[in-house]
Amino acid sequence: MASIPSIEQLNKETPEKFVQAVNTLFETAPPLAKRLLDARPFSSYIQLIDYAEKVCLGDDLTQQEKLEVMNAHPRIGASKAGLSANSLKEQGYTSHSGQVSAQDEAVNAELAKLNQQYEDQYGFKFVVFVNGRPRNQIIPIIKERMAANDREKELYVGITDMMLIAKDRLKKATESKI
């Protein structure tokens, strides 16, 4: 995980460096990064993440901006070439080489199919806090969520999971800068 500056340093950073650090937590989501930049200073990274959640779940973003934030996250099981180092680890890839096992291929094919069904149903990417689970354990989760949730509920669940991912990334980046 890339190092992130202390919250005091982050508050003083140039807009470009601020956005770069925030993208480490949230992926590249310009509408969210802009709102966070405009809301500086923050007393802690937890306050920053809590504010990001409020922004994403409230009326601060347009519907299109919310979709842009959700779609900043990579698809579960996507080609390793398009994943950030954080996403590679979070999605359970143990090898960074080009090698993918036959089992991984089968799981990724199923996830690709489910991702497309999900996006067709909801209009945005499926986001889940993987939390170290193997990708094959995500298959029943995506199926369950597609069967149980309407679009509004699913957007809420996805944003909530996105914030759990950010908190986990923060924890991994540094325990002492929270």
N, C-alpha and C positions, 0 to 999 in steps of 0.2 A: 504494500500500500504506500502510495506517495505520502511524503511528510506534509503536514499542514502547519501553517504558522499558528502561533498562539492567537487567541481571540483578540488580544490587544493589538497585535501586529496586523491581523486581518482587517481590523477597523481602520487602520492607517494606510492600507495598501492602495495602489492605483486601481482604478476600475478594472483594468485588464487582469491584474494579479488577483484581485478579489474574486472575479468571476472564475478564473482558473482554479482557485482553491475550492470554491463552492461547487464547481463541476465535479470535483473529486468525490463529493458526497452525493450529488444528485444527478450525475451525468450532465450532458450539455443541454440545458433547458433555458434558453434566453429569457422567456417571460418571467420565470421564477427568479433567475439570477438578477434581473433588473429590479424586481421588487425588493429583493434582499439587499442589493446595493443601496437602493434609495432609503432603506430603513435603518442603515447603520447609525450609531454604533450598537453592537450587541454585547451583553454582559458575559455571555458564555455561548459555546457552540450548541448546547441544549436549547437555549433561548432562540438561537438562530433556526434550528430545526423545528422547534415548536411554532415559531412565526411562519416558517415555510408551510407547515401543515395548515395553519389558519388561513394563509393566503390561498392555498390550493383548494381547500374545502369551502371557503367562503365566497364572497362576491367580488374579490379583488381581481380575479382573472376572468376573462371572457371564456365562454365555452370552448372556443377555438384555441385559446391559450392553454386551457386545462388539457386539451388533447395533445398539444405540442409538448407539454411537460410529461404526460404519460408516455408519449411515443418516443421520448428521449431514451428510454430504457431499451436495451437490446431484447430481442425475442429469446425466450428460454429455448435452448437447443440450437440456436442459430450457429452458422458457420463460425468456427473459432477465429477466422481471419478478421471478422468484424467486431470482435469483443475486446473491451478494455481489459487490462490486467486484473482489475477488480472483478469484473464479470466472469472472467475465466475461472478464478478461484471460487467465486460464489456459486457458479454453476457446476462445480465439482469436476472440472477437467484437471486431471493429475499430471498430464504431460503437456508441455507447451510445444512439443514437436508437432509435425503435421500428421502424426499417426492417430487414427480414431479406430477403436475396436469395432467389430461387427455388432456387438451389443449396443455400443454407443450409437452406431449408425441406425439401428432399428428404433431405438428410443428417440433419436433426433428426428427420424422420419415421422414417427407418431406425433411428436411435439409440433413439427412443422404443419402437419394436417390439422391438429387441434388449434394451433395459433391462428391459422387461416379461418377456421370456423368461428373462433372467438372474435377475431377482428371483423368478420362479416356480420356477426351478431351485434357487437357493441360499437364498432367504429373506432376502436383504439386498441393498442397492444395490451396483452395480458402481462400484468406485473404481480409478482409474488415474492415474498421474502423467503428465499430458498433455505437459508439458515443451515447450510452444510448438508442438506438432504440430497441424495442422488437424484438426478433428473427423472429417473423412472418413477420416483415417488411423487413427482409433480403431475403426472398424467391424471390420476384420479382427482386431484385438486382442481385442475382446470375443468374437467368434466362436471364435477360437482358444482362449481361456481357458475358454469354456463346453464346448468339445469335449475339452479336455485335463485339467481339474482337477476333483477331487472337492470337496465342500463345505469340508472342513478345509483343504485346500491353497489354495482360493480365498480363504478368510477370511485366511489367512496372507499371501497375495499382496496382498490389498486393504489390510491393515493396514500392510504394508511400504511400499506405494505412498503411503499416507496420511502416513507419516513422511517420505518423500521430498518430498511436497508441503509439509509443515511446514518442512523444511530449506530448500526453495526460497523459501518465503515469508519465512523468517528472513533469508536472504541478501539478498532484495530490500528488506526493511525496513531493514536496517543491516548493514554489513560490520564495523563497529567494536564492536558489542556482543556478539559471539559469545564 
